[in-house]
Amino acid sequence: MSALRSQSTPHRLLLTAVLLLSFPMALAAPSDLPRATSPEAEGIDPKALAELVRGAEASQSSGLVILKNGKLVGEWTFGSASSRIEAMSVTKSIASMAILKLLGDGKIPSLDEPVHHYFPEWNQGRKKDITLRHLLNHTSGLQSAPTTEEIYRSPDFVKLALAAELTEAPGTQLRYNNKAVNLLAAIVQKVSGQRLDRYMAQALFKPLGITDFTWTLDGAGNPHVMSGLQLHPRDLAKLGQLMLDEGMWQGRRVLAAEWVKQAVARQEGVASDSGLLWWPMPAWMKLTVDDALLMSWKKAGMPEALIQEVSALKGKTFPDKPSFFAALQALRPDGSLIPLLQKEKQARDVRLASIELGPIIGFNGNGWLGQFLVVIPEQRLVAVRMYAPKDETSQPKPGGVTDFGDFMSRVLTLSQASARSAEQVR
């Protein structure tokens, strides 16, 4: 993470003080989100929150929302009015909620239902073994390039996914797959009779008071699932609160609790790092480049020059994936290293880092350029950070300061500060 903007600038300190000490004068809360009287009243350390706000401002965030105990602790838009922001891959997590709703309503019988029930042309060969679960936990085996250029060139994202070859047998490897998830839009429409965005509007967004959103369509009229949902940060936070409360919204059952629990839990076998388009979140993470990793690359046939380049990170420890990728980005500022490594990773079935994980304490949805929805159930905490480029020609490269790469680790610190505060009260 790059250095934060100087804390000695007087107007920045004054802005932070006003935001933290005069909460009743902050942005007006939506009527369906009760306001916290202060951070302390909900067990949040104001100093930890101040650091989070400063980090959000320094990383040029467009929106930051913190909910605690179902109450709005704070909402910041950093000098601009709240606006719809592209959620990037957090769209996947939100779209998965349509499947959870249909499962809870009995319209989809099982996560293990074969996808060929919806696409009969797949009832042959190895594709007949692909299930809905495989689409939701990135184990379908469908071919997918590390980048999305092929998908965006296609006039029909669904047909493109249906025509994809298999890289491996379904259920045998976890490979992040932007192409495969786009099939979910067609499945929702086949089951519900409504286009995904319209189904979400009625079945999930309306009960939460979410009305101002847009959803990008492909040339054939299919809503994107790999990304494409634009909504206000506070509305994204509401969806996080719905998941935190296991499908309840202010006394009303919106999603079935059993399916929410399954969606955010670690999956079994090769998908143990994944939920169902949600990502289980450990209390801590350590990513390293060590001798064992480099040796596995060498055995897999990774180019020696690439191994030598990345070995510059040996001995360093990174607390999360964004900070690790930021370090990779710094090795080759032109942005060419990460796509090359991802291509080699997929081709040779290797990890990009040695990873050690702590116990699971929450879950998140995250996306390109630092879009985050973080939920810590034990602390009753929801945190959202969103970033919108100023214009289409000025989109920063991944791994830059605007990614706010340590946002999730800062949120964990905030929740840990909350726990310490609550313990002192007892």
C-alpha positions in Angstrom: 0.0 0.0 0.0 1.4 3.4 -0.9 1.9 6.0 1.7 -1.2 7.8 2.9 -1.6 11.5 2.2 0.1 13.7 4.7 -1.7 13.8 8.0 -0.3 17.3 8.7 -2.6 19.0 6.2 -4.9 21.0 8.4 -8.1 20.8 6.4 -7.8 17.0 6.2 -7.6 16.7 10.0 -10.5 19.0 10.4 -12.6 17.0 8.0 -11.9 13.8 9.8 -12.7 15.4 13.2 -16.0 16.7 11.9 -17.0 13.3 10.5 -16.2 11.4 13.6 -17.3 13.8 16.3 -20.4 15.2 14.7 -22.2 12.2 13.4 -25.7 13.8 13.5 -24.4 16.3 10.8 -23.1 13.5 8.5 -25.1 12.5 5.4 -28.7 11.8 6.1 -29.4 8.1 6.7 -31.9 6.2 4.5 -35.2 5.8 6.5 -34.7 2.0 6.6 -31.2 2.2 8.2 -31.3 3.4 11.8 -28.4 5.7 12.7 -25.9 4.9 15.5 -25.7 7.8 17.9 -21.9 7.4 17.9 -19.2 4.9 17.1 -18.6 4.3 20.8 -22.3 3.5 21.3 -21.9 0.5 19.0 -18.5 -0.6 20.4 -16.3 0.8 17.7 -13.1 2.6 18.6 -13.3 6.1 17.0 -9.5 6.2 16.5 -9.6 2.9 14.5 -12.5 4.3 12.5 -10.6 7.6 11.9 -7.7 5.6 10.5 -10.1 3.7 8.2 -11.6 7.0 6.9 -8.2 8.5 6.4 -7.1 5.4 4.4 -10.3 5.6 2.3 -9.7 9.2 1.5 -6.1 8.7 0.7 -7.0 5.9 -1.7 -9.4 8.2 -3.5 -12.5 6.2 -2.5 -15.8 7.3 -3.9 -17.9 5.7 -1.1 -17.4 4.2 2.4 -20.2 2.8 4.6 -20.0 1.2 8.0 -22.9 -0.6 9.6 -22.7 -2.0 13.1 -25.5 -3.9 14.9 -27.7 -3.0 11.9 -27.2 0.7 12.4 -25.5 3.2 10.1 -22.3 4.3 11.9 -21.1 6.4 9.0 -21.4 7.1 5.3 -18.7 9.0 3.4 -18.7 10.2 -0.2 -15.7 12.4 0.0 -17.0 15.7 -1.3 -19.4 14.2 -3.9 -23.1 13.2 -3.8 -23.7 9.5 -3.5 -24.0 7.9 -6.9 -24.2 4.5 -8.5 -20.8 2.8 -8.8 -19.8 -0.3 -10.8 -19.5 -3.2 -8.3 -17.1 -5.1 -10.6 -16.8 -8.8 -9.4 -18.9 -8.1 -6.3 -21.7 -8.5 -8.9 -21.0 -12.2 -8.7 -21.8 -12.3 -5.0 -25.0 -10.3 -5.4 -26.2 -12.4 -8.4 -25.7 -15.5 -6.3 -28.4 -14.3 -4.0 -30.9 -14.8 -6.8 -30.0 -18.5 -6.8 -30.3 -18.6 -3.0 -33.8 -17.1 -3.3 -34.9 -19.6 -5.9 -33.5 -22.5 -3.8 -35.3 -21.2 -0.7 -38.6 -20.9 -2.7 -38.2 -24.5 -4.0 -38.0 -23.4 -7.6 -34.5 -24.9 -7.8 -34.4 -28.3 -6.2 -30.7 -28.6 -5.3 -27.3 -27.1 -5.8 -26.2 -30.4 -7.3 -28.8 -30.2 -10.1 -27.1 -30.8 -13.5 -26.8 -27.6 -15.6 -28.0 -29.6 -18.6 -31.5 -29.5 -17.1 -31.5 -25.9 -18.2 -29.3 -26.3 -21.3 -30.2 -29.7 -22.9 -27.3 -29.4 -25.4 -25.0 -30.2 -22.4 -26.6 -33.6 -21.8 -23.6 -35.3 -23.3 -19.9 -35.8 -22.8 -18.3 -34.4 -19.7 -20.5 -31.3 -19.7 -23.4 -33.4 -18.5 -21.6 -33.7 -15.1 -21.5 -29.9 -14.5 -23.8 -28.8 -11.7 -25.1 -25.5 -10.4 -22.7 -25.9 -7.5 -19.8 -26.1 -9.9 -20.8 -22.7 -11.5 -21.1 -21.1 -8.0 -17.8 -22.3 -6.6 -15.6 -22.0 -9.7 -15.1 -25.7 -10.3 -17.0 -26.2 -13.6 -13.9 -27.0 -15.5 -15.0 -24.7 -18.4 -12.2 -23.0 -20.3 -11.8 -19.3 -19.3 -8.9 -16.9 -20.1 -7.3 -15.0 -17.3 -8.6 -11.7 -18.8 -12.1 -10.8 -20.0 -11.3 -9.5 -23.5 -12.8 -12.6 -25.2 -16.0 -12.2 -23.2 -16.5 -8.5 -23.9 -15.9 -9.1 -27.6 -18.8 -11.6 -27.6 -22.3 -10.4 -28.5 -23.8 -13.2 -26.3 -22.1 -14.1 -23.0 -24.4 -17.1 -22.4 -23.7 -18.7 -25.8 -20.0 -18.1 -25.4 -20.0 -20.0 -22.1 -22.2 -22.8 -23.5 -19.7 -23.3 -26.3 -16.6 -23.3 -24.1 -14.5 -26.5 -24.0 -13.6 -28.1 -20.7 -10.1 -27.5 -19.3 -10.5 -30.4 -16.8 -13.3 -32.6 -15.4 -16.0 -30.8 -13.5 -15.3 -30.6 -9.7 -11.6 -31.4 -9.9 -10.0 -27.9 -9.9 -10.9 -24.5 -8.5 -10.3 -21.9 -11.3 -11.8 -18.4 -11.0 -14.1 -18.3 -14.0 -15.6 -15.1 -15.4 -17.1 -16.9 -18.4 -18.9 -19.7 -16.6 -20.7 -17.4 -14.0 -22.5 -15.6 -16.9 -24.7 -18.7 -17.3 -26.4 -17.9 -14.0 -28.3 -15.0 -15.7 -29.9 -17.4 -18.2 -30.7 -20.0 -15.4 -32.4 -17.4 -13.3 -34.5 -16.3 -16.3 -35.4 -19.9 -17.2 -36.5 -20.6 -13.6 -38.2 -17.4 -12.6 -39.5 -16.2 -16.0 -37.8 -12.8 -15.4 -34.5 -11.4 -16.6 -32.0 -11.5 -13.7 -31.9 -7.7 -13.1 -35.7 -7.6 -13.0 -36.0 -10.6 -10.8 -33.5 -9.1 -8.3 -35.4 -5.8 -8.3 -38.6 -7.5 -7.2 -37.4 -10.4 -5.1 -34.5 -8.9 -3.3 -33.9 -5.2 -3.9 -37.5 -4.0 -3.3 -37.8 -5.4 0.3 -34.6 -3.6 1.2 -35.6 -0.3 -0.4 -33.1 -0.5 -3.2 -34.5 1.3 -6.2 -31.7 3.2 -7.8 -29.5 0.8 -9.7 -28.5 -0.2 -13.2 -27.3 -3.5 -14.7 -25.2 -3.9 -17.9 -26.5 -6.2 -20.6 -24.7 -7.9 -23.4 -25.7 -7.6 -27.0 -28.3 -10.3 -26.7 -29.9 -8.7 -23.7 -28.3 -11.0 -21.0 -27.4 -9.2 -17.8 -23.7 -9.6 -17.0 -22.8 -11.7 -14.0 -19.0 -11.5 -13.9 -19.5 -7.8 -13.2 -22.0 -5.2 -14.4 -24.2 -4.1 -11.4 -24.0 -0.4 -10.5 -25.5 0.7 -7.2 -25.0 3.1 -4.3 -22.5 2.0 -1.6 -25.1 2.2 1.1 -27.4 -0.2 -0.9 -24.5 -2.6 -1.2 -24.1 -2.4 2.6 -27.8 -3.3 2.9 -27.2 -6.5 1.0 -24.3 -7.3 3.3 -26.6 -6.8 6.3 -29.2 -9.1 4.7 -26.5 -11.8 4.5 -25.2 -11.1 8.0 -28.7 -11.6 9.3 -29.0 -14.9 7.4 -31.7 -13.7 5.1 -33.7 -11.5 7.5 -34.4 -7.8 6.8 -36.0 -5.9 9.7 -38.2 -8.8 10.8 -39.0 -10.0 7.3 -37.7 -13.3 5.8 -36.2 -12.5 2.4 -33.7 -15.5 2.0 -33.7 -18.9 3.6 -31.2 -19.1 6.4 -29.9 -22.5 5.4 -28.9 -21.3 1.9 -27.2 -18.1 3.2 -25.1 -20.2 5.6 -24.1 -22.6 2.8 -23.2 -19.7 0.5 -20.7 -18.0 2.8 -19.2 -21.2 4.3 -16.0 -22.8 2.9 -16.8 -25.5 0.4 -15.4 -29.0 0.5 -12.5 -30.5 -1.4 -10.8 -28.5 -4.1 -13.2 -25.6 -3.5 -12.2 -25.2 0.1 -11.0 -21.6 -0.5 -14.3 -20.6 -1.8 -18.0 -20.1 -0.8 -20.8 -19.9 -3.4 -19.5 -16.7 -5.2 -18.7 -15.4 -1.7 -15.3 -15.6 -0.1 -14.8 -16.9 3.4 -12.6 -14.5 5.3 -9.9 -15.7 7.8 -8.9 -13.7 10.8 -5.5 -13.4 9.3 -3.6 -14.4 6.1 0.1 -14.7 5.3 1.3 -14.9 1.7 4.9 -15.6 1.0 7.2 -16.4 -1.8 9.4 -19.2 -0.4 11.8 -21.9 -1.6 9.0 -24.5 -1.7 6.8 -22.3 -3.9 9.7 -21.5 -6.3 10.6 -25.2 -6.5 7.0 -26.1 -7.4 7.2 -23.6 -10.2 10.4 -25.0 -11.5 9.0 -28.6 -11.5 5.9 -27.4 -13.3 8.1 -25.8 -16.1 7.6 -22.1 -15.2 10.1 -20.0 -17.3 13.3 -19.5 -15.3 13.4 -15.8 -16.0 9.9 -15.5 -14.4 11.0 -17.5 -11.4 14.0 -15.2 -10.9 11.9 -12.1 -11.2 9.4 -13.1 -8.6 12.1 -14.4 -6.3 12.9 -10.8 -5.4 9.9 -11.1 -3.0 11.5 -14.0 -1.1 11.4 -13.4 2.7 8.6 -10.9 2.6 5.2 -11.6 4.2 1.9 -10.0 2.9 -1.3 -9.8 5.0 -3.7 -10.1 2.1 -3.9 -10.8 -1.7 -4.2 -7.2 -2.7 -1.0 -6.3 -1.0 0.7 -9.3 -2.5 -0.5 -8.3 -6.0 0.6 -4.7 -5.4 4.1 -6.0 -4.7 4.0 -8.0 -7.9 2.8 -4.9 -9.7 5.8 -3.0 -8.4 8.2 -5.5 -9.9 7.0 -4.6 -13.3 5.1 -1.2 -13.3 4.0 -1.6 -16.9 1.3 -4.1 -15.6 2.5 -7.0 -17.7 3.7 -9.3 -14.9 0.4 -10.2 -13.2 -1.5 -11.3 -16.4 1.6 -13.4 -17.4 1.7 -15.0 -14.0 -2.0 -15.7 -14.0 -1.7 -17.3 -17.4 1.2 -19.5 -16.2 -0.8 -20.4 -13.1 -3.7 -21.6 -15.1 -1.6 -23.5 -17.6 0.6 -25.2 -15.1 -1.8 -25.5 -12.1 0.5 -23.8 -9.6 -0.1 -21.3 -6.8 1.2 -17.8 -7.0 2.1 -17.7 -3.3 2.4 -19.9 -0.3 -0.6 -19.2 1.9 -1.3 -19.7 5.6 -4.7 -18.9 6.9 -6.2 -18.2 10.3 -9.7 -19.2 11.4 -12.7 -18.1 9.3 -14.4 -15.1 11.0 -16.4 -13.6 8.1 -17.0 -13.4 4.4 -16.7 -10.9 1.6 -17.3 -10.0 -2.0 -14.6 -8.1 -3.8 -13.8 -6.8 -7.2 -11.3 -5.0 -9.5 -10.1 -1.6 -8.5 -10.9 -2.2 -4.8 -14.7 -2.8 -4.6 -15.3 -4.4 -1.2 -18.3 -5.8 0.8 -17.0 -7.2 4.1 -19.2 -8.9 6.7 -18.0 -9.9 10.2 -21.0 -11.7 11.8 -19.6 -12.1 15.3 -19.0 -8.3 15.5 -22.3 -7.5 13.7 -20.2 -5.4 11.3 -20.7 -4.6 7.6 -18.1 -2.5 5.7 -18.3 -1.3 2.1 -15.7 0.6 0.1 -16.2 1.5 -3.5 -14.1 3.4 -6.1 -15.3 5.0 -9.3 -12.7 6.2 -11.9 -13.1 9.8 -12.8 -13.6 8.9 -16.4 -13.2 5.9 -18.7 -9.8 7.0 -19.9 -8.3 7.4 -16.4 -8.8 3.9 -15.0 -5.8 3.1 -12.8 -4.0 -0.2 -13.0 -4.7 -2.9 -10.4 -2.4 -2.9 -7.5 -2.2 0.9 -7.3 -3.1 3.2 -4.4 -6.7 3.5 -5.5 -7.2 -0.3 -4.8 -7.1 0.4 -1.1 -5.4 -3.1 -0.9 -5.4 -3.3 2.9 -9.1 -2.4 3.4 -10.1 -5.8 4.6 -7.3 -6.1 7.0 -8.1 -2.6 8.4 -11.8 -3.7 8.8 -10.6 -6.7 10.7 -8.6 -4.3 13.0 -11.7 -2.3 13.4 -13.7 -5.3 14.5 -10.9 -6.4 16.8 -10.9 -3.0 18.4 -14.6 -3.3 18.8 -14.2 -6.6 20.6 -11.6 -5.1 23.0 -13.9 -2.2 23.7 -16.8 -4.5 24.5 -14.6 -6.6 26.8 -13.6 -3.4 28.7 -17.3 -2.5 29.2 -17.9 -6.0 30.7 
